[in-house]
Amino acid sequence: MNRDEQLRFARQLILPEVGGKGQQRLLNARVLVVGAGGLGCPATLALAGAGIGHITIADPDTIEMTNLHRQLAYTEEDLGRPKADVLAREAQRRGCRQALAIRKRLDSSHLAPLMREVDLVLDGSDNFETRFAVADACVRGHRPLVYGAITGFSAHLFLQPAGGEPCLRCLFEAPPTDAMSCADAGVLPGATTMVGGLMAQAAIGIILKSWSLPWGSLQVGELRQFRWRQIDLQPRSDCQCTSEPT
């Protein structure tokens, strides 16, 4: 850690849960962020601000005007540019030593080798095909997963243990038939920033190993009334995560 980094991270270095050793863990960490939208933006900026040393950002989309109200890493000058490129640039401006961009939708063929290059994964993607592919890859690659989702005022946060048991498929056997996107149901920027920030906080906790985390539990938020409830999940006996070799 150089002098500039000591100054940049001074306010978290004084936390007993962080300190010099913890900060070095953050600087050495390698994180994959899937989705550079409403959740991926605040999560990535918070991770970079905390000093996560290596962040890989995967998103196939370009920046549109409808993104700007909640995807706060982007401005009108970025319209038409790849989200992954711009968010990687902003991450490096905020304390990340190396940020890489992947400008494609990830599937199993991309994810398998990526698992060998990262320590953990954050998934803020907006479709169940990608969500299942990421969760499955984390089970097979034995990597912890922080999953977040928000539609309207309803938020989900799930910490999938490395190797699963339970995994995202224990929660959703199949994509919900009534699943809606932000384009359908709408969303407010405070809500996406809150959930993305919680995803980053969970990831930092995983890296530091300084406090206990609600592994395998689904956190469900109703953000109009600021109400949260926790649902403790059990592995499904017929789920692949209970039979995958680890």
TIBA-549607 format. One record per residue (C-alpha): x, y, z. Coordinates in steps of 0.5 Angstrom, whole numbers, plus 500, padded with zeros to 3 digits. Each point is the difference from the previous one (the first is absolute). Example, Ala and Ser with C-alpha at 12.3 -4.5 7.8 and 13.67 -1.06 7.14 Angstrom:
@xx:525&yy:491&zz:516
@xx:502&yy:507&zz:498
//
This chain:
@xx:500&yy:500&zz:500
@xx:503&yy:507&zz:498
@xx:499&yy:506&zz:503
@xx:495&yy:503&zz:496
@xx:496&yy:493&zz:501
@xx:501&yy:501&zz:508
@xx:497&yy:507&zz:499
@xx:494&yy:498&zz:496
@xx:498&yy:494&zz:504
@xx:502&yy:504&zz:507
@xx:493&yy:500&zz:502
@xx:499&yy:492&zz:499
@xx:507&yy:498&zz:503
@xx:498&yy:503&zz:507
@xx:494&yy:495&zz:500
@xx:502&yy:494&zz:504
@xx:497&yy:495&zz:495
@xx:504&yy:503&zz:495
@xx:507&yy:503&zz:502
@xx:506&yy:499&zz:496
@xx:500&yy:492&zz:499
@xx:492&yy:501&zz:498
@xx:502&yy:505&zz:495
@xx:505&yy:496&zz:497
@xx:495&yy:495&zz:499
@xx:496&yy:505&zz:496
@xx:505&yy:502&zz:496
@xx:502&yy:493&zz:498
@xx:493&yy:498&zz:499
@xx:497&yy:498&zz:493
@xx:493&yy:501&zz:499
@xx:495&yy:499&zz:494
@xx:494&yy:504&zz:499
@xx:495&yy:498&zz:495
@xx:496&yy:505&zz:498
@xx:502&yy:508&zz:499
@xx:493&yy:503&zz:501
@xx:495&yy:502&zz:506
@xx:504&yy:495&zz:505
@xx:506&yy:499&zz:497
@xx:502&yy:508&zz:500
@xx:499&yy:501&zz:507
@xx:503&yy:493&zz:502
@xx:506&yy:501&zz:496
@xx:502&yy:508&zz:502
@xx:499&yy:497&zz:507
@xx:505&yy:495&zz:499
@xx:505&yy:504&zz:497
@xx:499&yy:505&zz:505
@xx:502&yy:495&zz:505
@xx:506&yy:498&zz:497
@xx:498&yy:494&zz:496
@xx:507&yy:499&zz:496
@xx:497&yy:496&zz:494
@xx:493&yy:501&zz:497
@xx:497&yy:497&zz:494
@xx:494&yy:502&zz:497
@xx:495&yy:497&zz:495
@xx:495&yy:503&zz:497
@xx:498&yy:500&zz:492
@xx:496&yy:506&zz:500
@xx:501&yy:507&zz:498
@xx:498&yy:506&zz:504
@xx:493&yy:503&zz:499
@xx:497&yy:506&zz:502
@xx:495&yy:496&zz:504
@xx:506&yy:497&zz:504
@xx:502&yy:507&zz:503
@xx:495&yy:501&zz:505
@xx:502&yy:494&zz:504
@xx:507&yy:498&zz:497
@xx:504&yy:506&zz:503
@xx:507&yy:498&zz:498
@xx:498&yy:502&zz:493
@xx:498&yy:507&zz:497
@xx:497&yy:503&zz:493
@xx:507&yy:500&zz:498
@xx:500&yy:492&zz:500
@xx:494&yy:499&zz:496
@xx:501&yy:494&zz:495
@xx:507&yy:498&zz:503
@xx:500&yy:493&zz:503
@xx:498&yy:500&zz:508
@xx:506&yy:495&zz:501
@xx:505&yy:505&zz:498
@xx:498&yy:506&zz:503
@xx:499&yy:497&zz:507
@xx:507&yy:497&zz:500
@xx:502&yy:507&zz:498
@xx:496&yy:502&zz:506
@xx:503&yy:495&zz:505
@xx:507&yy:501&zz:498
@xx:499&yy:508&zz:502
@xx:497&yy:498&zz:507
@xx:505&yy:495&zz:502
@xx:500&yy:494&zz:497
@xx:507&yy:498&zz:497
@xx:498&yy:496&zz:494
@xx:493&yy:500&zz:497
@xx:498&yy:496&zz:494
@xx:494&yy:500&zz:495
@xx:497&yy:494&zz:497
@xx:495&yy:503&zz:495
@xx:496&yy:493&zz:499
@xx:494&yy:496&zz:503
@xx:503&yy:495&zz:504
@xx:498&yy:493&zz:499
@xx:503&yy:493&zz:503
@xx:506&yy:500&zz:495
@xx:502&yy:507&zz:502
@xx:499&yy:499&zz:508
@xx:504&yy:493&zz:501
@xx:507&yy:503&zz:498
@xx:498&yy:507&zz:504
@xx:499&yy:496&zz:506
@xx:507&yy:498&zz:501
@xx:502&yy:508&zz:499
@xx:496&yy:503&zz:506
@xx:498&yy:499&zz:507
@xx:493&yy:501&zz:500
@xx:494&yy:503&zz:496
@xx:495&yy:505&zz:500
@xx:494&yy:499&zz:496
@xx:495&yy:506&zz:498
@xx:498&yy:498&zz:493
@xx:493&yy:501&zz:498
@xx:498&yy:493&zz:497
@xx:499&yy:493&zz:503
@xx:504&yy:496&zz:494
@xx:507&yy:504&zz:503
@xx:498&yy:500&zz:507
@xx:499&yy:492&zz:500
@xx:507&yy:500&zz:495
@xx:504&yy:504&zz:506
@xx:497&yy:496&zz:505
@xx:501&yy:493&zz:497
@xx:508&yy:502&zz:499
@xx:501&yy:503&zz:507
@xx:497&yy:493&zz:502
@xx:505&yy:496&zz:495
@xx:506&yy:505&zz:502
@xx:499&yy:500&zz:507
@xx:499&yy:508&zz:500
@xx:496&yy:504&zz:505
@xx:494&yy:504&zz:497
@xx:497&yy:506&zz:502
@xx:493&yy:500&zz:496
@xx:496&yy:507&zz:500
@xx:493&yy:501&zz:496
@xx:495&yy:506&zz:501
@xx:494&yy:501&zz:496
@xx:495&yy:506&zz:502
@xx:501&yy:501&zz:508
@xx:502&yy:492&zz:501
@xx:507&yy:498&zz:501
@xx:503&yy:494&zz:501
@xx:507&yy:498&zz:502
@xx:503&yy:493&zz:501
@xx:507&yy:498&zz:502
@xx:501&yy:493&zz:496
@xx:506&yy:496&zz:504
@xx:506&yy:498&zz:496
@xx:497&yy:493&zz:497
@xx:493&yy:502&zz:501
@xx:496&yy:496&zz:505
@xx:495&yy:504&zz:500
@xx:501&yy:503&zz:493
@xx:496&yy:505&zz:496
@xx:497&yy:494&zz:496
@xx:497&yy:497&zz:507
@xx:497&yy:507&zz:501
@xx:497&yy:500&zz:493
@xx:499&yy:493&zz:496
@xx:498&yy:504&zz:494
@xx:500&yy:507&zz:498
@xx:494&yy:503&zz:503
@xx:494&yy:501&zz:494
@xx:498&yy:507&zz:503
@xx:507&yy:503&zz:501
@xx:500&yy:507&zz:498
@xx:506&yy:505&zz:498
@xx:501&yy:507&zz:502
@xx:498&yy:502&zz:493
@xx:493&yy:497&zz:502
@xx:499&yy:501&zz:507
@xx:505&yy:506&zz:501
@xx:505&yy:502&zz:505
@xx:503&yy:506&zz:504
@xx:507&yy:501&zz:501
@xx:500&yy:500&zz:507
@xx:498&yy:493&zz:500
@xx:505&yy:498&zz:495
@xx:506&yy:503&zz:504
@xx:497&yy:497&zz:507
@xx:500&yy:493&zz:497
@xx:507&yy:501&zz:496
@xx:503&yy:503&zz:506
@xx:498&yy:494&zz:504
@xx:503&yy:495&zz:495
@xx:506&yy:504&zz:501
@xx:500&yy:499&zz:507
@xx:499&yy:493&zz:500
@xx:506&yy:499&zz:495
@xx:504&yy:504&zz:505
@xx:498&yy:496&zz:505
@xx:502&yy:493&zz:497
@xx:507&yy:503&zz:498
@xx:501&yy:502&zz:507
@xx:497&yy:494&zz:504
@xx:500&yy:505&zz:506
@xx:492&yy:499&zz:501
@xx:495&yy:495&zz:499
@xx:495&yy:500&zz:494
@xx:493&yy:497&zz:499
@xx:503&yy:495&zz:495
@xx:494&yy:496&zz:496
@xx:495&yy:505&zz:503
@xx:496&yy:504&zz:495
@xx:499&yy:507&zz:502
@xx:493&yy:503&zz:498
@xx:499&yy:508&zz:500
@xx:494&yy:504&zz:499
@xx:503&yy:507&zz:499
@xx:494&yy:504&zz:501
@xx:499&yy:498&zz:507
@xx:508&yy:498&zz:501
@xx:498&yy:493&zz:503
@xx:504&yy:495&zz:499
@xx:499&yy:492&zz:501
@xx:505&yy:494&zz:500
@xx:498&yy:494&zz:497
@xx:505&yy:494&zz:502
@xx:500&yy:495&zz:494
@xx:502&yy:493&zz:500
@xx:503&yy:496&zz:494
@xx:496&yy:496&zz:496
@xx:501&yy:493&zz:500
@xx:499&yy:500&zz:492
@xx:504&yy:506&zz:499
@xx:507&yy:499&zz:496
@xx:504&yy:504&zz:506
@xx:499&yy:494&zz:504
@xx:503&yy:495&zz:495
@xx:505&yy:505&zz:497
@xx:507&yy:497&zz:502
@xx:504&yy:506&zz:504
//
